[in-house]
Amino acid sequence: MKDKKQEEHKKEKHKANPKYIFSKPGAKDAKTKRIKFKIQRFDAAKDKKEDAVRYDTFELEVKEGTTLLDCLDLIKWRHDGSLTYRRNCKNSICGSCSMKVNKRTKLACETQVHKITETFCSDEILIEPMGNMVPVKDLVVDMGNFWGALHAVKPWIIHDGNFPEKEFTMKKEEAKKLDAVASCIMCGACYSDCNTLDVEKRFLGPAALAHALRYVDDPRDTRKKERLRSLNKPGNHGVWDCTHCFACIQVCPMKVAPMEQILKIRKYAQQSGIIYTSGARHHKAFSDGVKHAGWINEVTLPIKSVGLNIVGFFQLAPVGMRMYFKGKMPDIWHKPIVGAEEIKKIYLELEKKEMSNKLDIKEPELFEHRNPNKE
């Protein structure tokens, strides 16, 4: 009877107050904090327009150590059963529960609610679906483009058919190269926060390109140069579309560092002679400027990046005109910069270090396939 009265009292409270207040069991016995959860709601089956997106606010007495996924479960189980989100392992293994928390994508199962409020100095947490993907319902998004990009890089070993009599063998140093990317749980956090994808939806994205490196590095694969050509081709929106924003490194829960893997692919491509793309030319012009002068020559950089491409020059012309009339055109004669000689010395030292780690490129393939039967 007492429980029934309490339930009726709670319902009356909900009617009077648009905010819904719940307490986690046992919360009063430990350090707790009242926290607001502002959750984006949307249902593609019912809401046909983007402006139909709304936000519902819930309040909970949250015990220290409680994860965001715990709180979402509590809201769903105790009040609004229609709240939709993905979840599975609750142990940072499956990658299902990725969502934006205060505009930064995180795994809900490993996000400590108290730590978020301390970091942002606010007792309100904004929860939204992942970015660069189409919302389906509430915090669930359509990941079709994400999986499509992964499929585009052919994430499987391609072999010429000359299989060994026994199993393939792999040296420890070769296996170690695959460790970082092998840790990826395909949560989509890097894809969600990628700044390039905000403006170029055809970009393959950090996760797909990181996985591409995994097969470039695999000694069992015999199509490495073919992969590198495809990933460097401008129309394929591969490695040269990356803007080095570091967002993917910051949000990756498994420390895969996708941007670093993308840079390795660029390096492999250049070492194997794939240098006739605008991205590769831009990289060389940039590096040569720093190496020989200690600064970037902004006058010659765009010209060298385009190369002998008449259409490319015409495409640059409107940008150049706008820069000229806005007073942003760089000086033809660069003024001396203090410390330029030191920059050159640093560059040369880094170049020596890089050369010591340079791959032994062999033709016609980037790597010579090692046949275990011949060893």
C-alpha positions in Angstrom: 0.0 0.0 0.0 2.8 2.3 0.9 4.6 1.6 -2.4 1.5 2.3 -4.3 1.1 5.7 -2.6 4.8 6.5 -3.4 4.3 5.6 -7.0 1.2 7.8 -7.3 3.1 10.7 -5.6 5.9 10.3 -8.1 3.4 10.4 -11.0 1.9 13.6 -9.7 5.4 15.1 -9.4 6.0 14.3 -13.1 2.8 16.1 -14.1 3.7 19.2 -12.2 7.4 19.3 -13.3 8.6 18.8 -16.8 11.9 17.5 -15.4 12.0 13.9 -14.2 13.8 13.1 -11.0 15.1 9.7 -10.1 17.5 8.2 -7.6 19.8 5.4 -8.2 19.5 2.6 -5.6 21.9 3.1 -2.8 22.9 6.6 -3.9 22.2 8.1 -0.5 24.7 5.8 1.1 27.6 7.3 -0.9 28.9 10.6 -2.4 26.2 11.7 -4.8 25.5 14.7 -7.0 22.3 15.8 -8.7 23.0 15.9 -12.4 20.9 17.0 -15.4 21.0 15.0 -18.6 19.9 16.9 -21.7 19.3 14.3 -24.3 18.6 14.8 -28.0 15.4 13.1 -29.2 14.4 12.3 -32.7 12.5 9.6 -34.6 13.0 9.4 -38.3 9.9 7.2 -38.7 7.7 10.0 -37.3 9.7 13.3 -37.5 10.3 14.0 -41.1 12.1 17.3 -40.7 15.4 18.1 -39.0 13.7 20.9 -37.0 11.7 18.1 -35.3 14.7 17.4 -33.1 14.0 18.2 -29.5 15.8 17.9 -26.2 14.4 16.2 -23.0 16.0 16.9 -19.7 16.2 14.3 -16.9 17.7 14.7 -13.4 19.3 12.0 -11.4 21.0 11.7 -8.0 24.2 10.1 -9.3 26.6 8.1 -7.2 30.3 8.7 -7.7 31.7 6.1 -10.1 28.5 5.8 -12.1 28.9 5.6 -15.9 26.9 7.5 -18.4 25.5 4.2 -19.7 24.3 3.4 -16.2 22.4 6.7 -16.1 20.9 6.1 -19.6 19.7 2.7 -18.5 18.2 4.1 -15.4 16.3 6.8 -17.3 15.0 4.2 -19.8 14.0 1.6 -17.2 12.4 3.9 -14.7 10.8 6.6 -16.8 11.0 6.7 -20.6 11.1 3.3 -22.2 11.1 4.9 -25.7 14.6 6.3 -25.2 16.7 4.6 -27.8 20.5 4.0 -27.8 22.9 1.2 -28.6 24.6 -0.8 -25.9 26.0 -4.3 -25.4 29.1 -5.3 -23.5 29.4 -2.4 -20.9 33.1 -3.0 -20.9 34.6 -0.9 -23.7 34.9 -3.9 -26.0 32.1 -3.8 -28.5 32.1 -0.1 -29.3 28.3 0.0 -29.5 27.5 2.9 -27.1 29.4 5.7 -28.9 27.6 9.1 -28.6 28.5 12.7 -28.2 28.9 13.9 -24.7 29.2 17.7 -24.5 30.0 17.8 -28.2 32.8 15.2 -27.9 32.2 11.5 -28.9 32.8 9.0 -26.1 31.9 5.5 -25.1 29.0 5.8 -22.7 30.1 2.6 -20.8 33.5 4.1 -19.8 32.5 7.7 -19.3 32.4 8.6 -15.6 29.6 11.1 -15.1 31.1 12.9 -12.1 34.4 13.4 -14.0 32.5 15.0 -16.9 30.8 17.5 -14.6 34.1 18.3 -13.0 35.9 18.8 -16.3 33.2 21.1 -17.7 32.4 22.7 -14.3 28.7 22.1 -14.9 26.1 19.8 -13.5 24.3 19.5 -16.9 25.5 17.0 -19.5 24.5 17.3 -23.2 24.0 13.9 -24.9 23.6 13.7 -28.7 24.0 11.1 -31.4 27.3 10.7 -33.2 28.2 13.2 -35.9 28.7 12.8 -39.6 25.9 10.1 -39.6 22.2 10.4 -40.1 20.1 10.0 -36.9 17.6 7.2 -37.0 16.1 7.5 -33.5 17.3 9.4 -30.5 21.0 8.4 -30.0 21.0 5.7 -32.7 22.5 6.6 -36.1 22.7 5.0 -39.5 26.3 3.8 -39.8 26.0 2.8 -43.4 28.5 5.3 -44.7 31.0 4.3 -42.0 30.8 0.6 -43.0 30.8 1.5 -46.7 34.1 3.4 -46.3 35.6 0.4 -44.5 34.5 -1.9 -47.3 36.0 0.4 -49.9 39.5 -0.1 -48.6 39.1 -3.9 -49.0 39.8 -4.9 -45.4 40.9 -8.5 -46.1 44.1 -10.1 -47.2 44.5 -10.3 -51.0 46.9 -13.0 -52.1 48.2 -14.1 -55.5 47.4 -17.7 -54.8 50.9 -18.9 -54.2 50.1 -20.3 -50.8 52.7 -22.1 -48.6 52.5 -25.8 -47.9 52.0 -25.1 -44.2 50.9 -22.0 -42.4 52.1 -18.4 -43.1 54.8 -17.3 -40.8 55.3 -13.7 -39.5 58.2 -12.2 -37.6 57.6 -10.5 -34.3 58.4 -7.1 -35.6 55.9 -7.6 -38.5 53.2 -8.7 -36.1 53.9 -5.7 -33.9 53.1 -3.3 -36.7 49.5 -4.7 -36.8 48.9 -4.3 -33.0 47.7 -0.7 -32.9 45.1 -1.0 -35.7 44.1 -4.5 -34.4 42.9 -2.8 -31.2 40.2 -0.9 -33.1 36.7 -1.8 -31.9 34.9 0.1 -34.8 33.0 2.3 -32.4 32.9 5.2 -35.0 34.1 7.9 -32.6 36.9 9.0 -35.0 34.4 9.2 -37.9 31.9 11.1 -35.7 34.4 13.9 -34.8 36.3 14.0 -38.1 36.4 17.7 -39.3 37.1 16.7 -42.9 33.8 14.7 -43.0 32.0 17.9 -42.0 32.8 19.4 -45.4 33.6 16.3 -47.6 31.2 13.5 -47.0 33.1 11.3 -49.5 36.2 11.1 -47.4 36.9 7.5 -46.4 37.4 8.6 -42.8 40.0 7.8 -40.1 38.9 4.2 -39.2 38.8 2.9 -42.7 42.2 4.4 -43.6 43.7 3.0 -40.4 42.5 -0.4 -41.3 43.9 0.0 -44.8 47.3 0.4 -43.2 46.8 -2.9 -41.4 46.7 -4.7 -44.7 49.5 -2.7 -46.3 51.7 -3.8 -43.4 50.6 -7.4 -43.5 53.4 -9.5 -45.1 50.8 -12.0 -46.4 49.2 -9.5 -48.6 50.5 -9.3 -52.2 48.6 -6.2 -53.5 50.3 -3.5 -51.4 51.2 -1.2 -54.3 47.7 -1.5 -55.7 46.3 -0.5 -52.3 48.6 2.5 -52.0 47.7 3.8 -55.5 44.0 3.5 -54.7 44.4 5.3 -51.3 46.4 8.1 -52.9 44.2 8.7 -55.9 42.5 12.1 -55.5 39.1 11.0 -56.7 39.0 8.2 -54.1 39.1 10.8 -51.2 41.7 8.8 -49.3 44.8 9.8 -47.3 45.4 13.3 -48.7 41.9 14.5 -47.6 43.0 14.3 -44.0 43.6 17.8 -42.5 45.7 16.8 -39.5 43.1 18.1 -37.0 44.1 15.4 -34.4 40.4 14.9 -33.5 40.5 11.2 -34.2 43.5 10.8 -31.9 41.8 12.6 -29.1 38.5 10.7 -29.2 39.8 7.2 -29.9 39.1 5.0 -26.8 41.6 2.4 -27.9 44.6 4.7 -28.7 44.7 3.5 -32.3 45.8 7.0 -33.4 44.2 6.9 -36.8 45.9 10.1 -38.0 49.3 8.6 -37.4 48.3 5.5 -39.5 47.2 7.8 -42.3 50.5 9.6 -42.3 52.3 6.2 -42.5 50.3 5.4 -45.7 51.4 8.7 -47.2 55.0 7.9 -46.4 54.8 4.4 -47.8 53.3 5.8 -51.0 56.0 8.4 -51.5 58.7 5.8 -50.8 57.2 3.5 -53.4 57.2 6.3 -56.1 53.6 7.4 -55.9 54.3 11.1 -56.0 52.3 12.5 -58.9 49.2 13.7 -56.9 48.4 17.1 -55.7 48.7 15.9 -52.1 52.1 14.4 -52.6 53.3 17.5 -54.5 52.0 19.8 -51.7 53.8 17.7 -49.1 57.1 17.9 -51.1 56.8 21.6 -51.7 56.1 22.2 -48.0 59.0 20.0 -46.8 61.5 21.5 -49.3 60.7 25.0 -48.2 61.3 24.2 -44.6 64.4 22.2 -45.4 66.1 24.8 -47.6 64.9 28.1 -46.1 63.5 27.3 -42.7 60.1 28.7 -43.6 57.1 28.0 -45.9 57.1 29.9 -49.3 53.4 30.8 -49.5 53.9 32.1 -53.1 55.3 29.0 -54.7 53.5 26.4 -52.5 50.1 26.5 -54.3 51.8 26.6 -57.7 54.0 23.6 -56.9 51.0 21.7 -55.4 49.0 22.0 -58.6 51.9 21.1 -60.9 51.5 21.2 -64.6 47.8 21.3 -64.4 46.1 24.1 -66.4 42.7 23.4 -65.0 44.1 23.5 -61.5 45.7 26.9 -62.1 42.3 28.3 -63.3 40.7 26.9 -60.2 43.3 28.7 -58.0 42.8 32.1 -59.8 39.5 33.1 -58.0 41.1 32.4 -54.6 44.2 34.4 -55.5 42.0 37.4 -56.6 40.1 37.3 -53.4 43.3 37.2 -51.4 44.7 40.1 -53.4 41.7 42.4 -52.9 41.5 41.5 -49.1 45.1 42.3 -48.7 46.0 38.7 -47.9 48.4 38.1 -50.8 51.9 37.0 -49.4 54.9 39.1 -50.3 56.9 37.9 -53.3 60.1 38.6 -51.4 60.0 36.9 -48.0 61.3 38.9 -45.1 64.1 37.3 -43.0 62.8 35.2 -40.1 64.7 35.0 -36.8 65.6 31.4 -36.0 65.2 30.1 -39.6 68.6 28.4 -39.5 67.7 26.6 -36.3 64.5 25.3 -38.0 66.6 24.0 -40.9 68.9 22.1 -38.4 65.9 20.6 -36.7 64.4 19.5 -40.0 67.7 17.8 -41.1 68.0 15.9 -37.8 64.4 14.6 -38.1 65.1 13.7 -41.7 68.1 11.6 -40.6 65.9 9.8 -38.1 63.2 9.1 -40.6 65.7 7.8 -43.2 67.0 5.3 -40.6 63.4 3.9 -40.4 62.8 4.0 -44.1 61.3 0.9 -45.7 63.3 -1.1 -48.2 61.1 -0.5 -51.2 61.3 -3.1 -53.9 59.5 -3.3 -57.3 57.2 -4.3 -58.7 55.6 -4.6 -55.2 56.1 -2.3 -52.2 57.2 -5.3 -50.2 58.6 -8.5 -51.6 56.3 -11.3 -50.5 58.2 -13.8 -48.3 57.4 -17.4 -49.1 57.8 -19.5 -46.0 58.7 -22.6 -48.1 61.9 -20.9 -49.3 63.2 -20.1 -45.8 
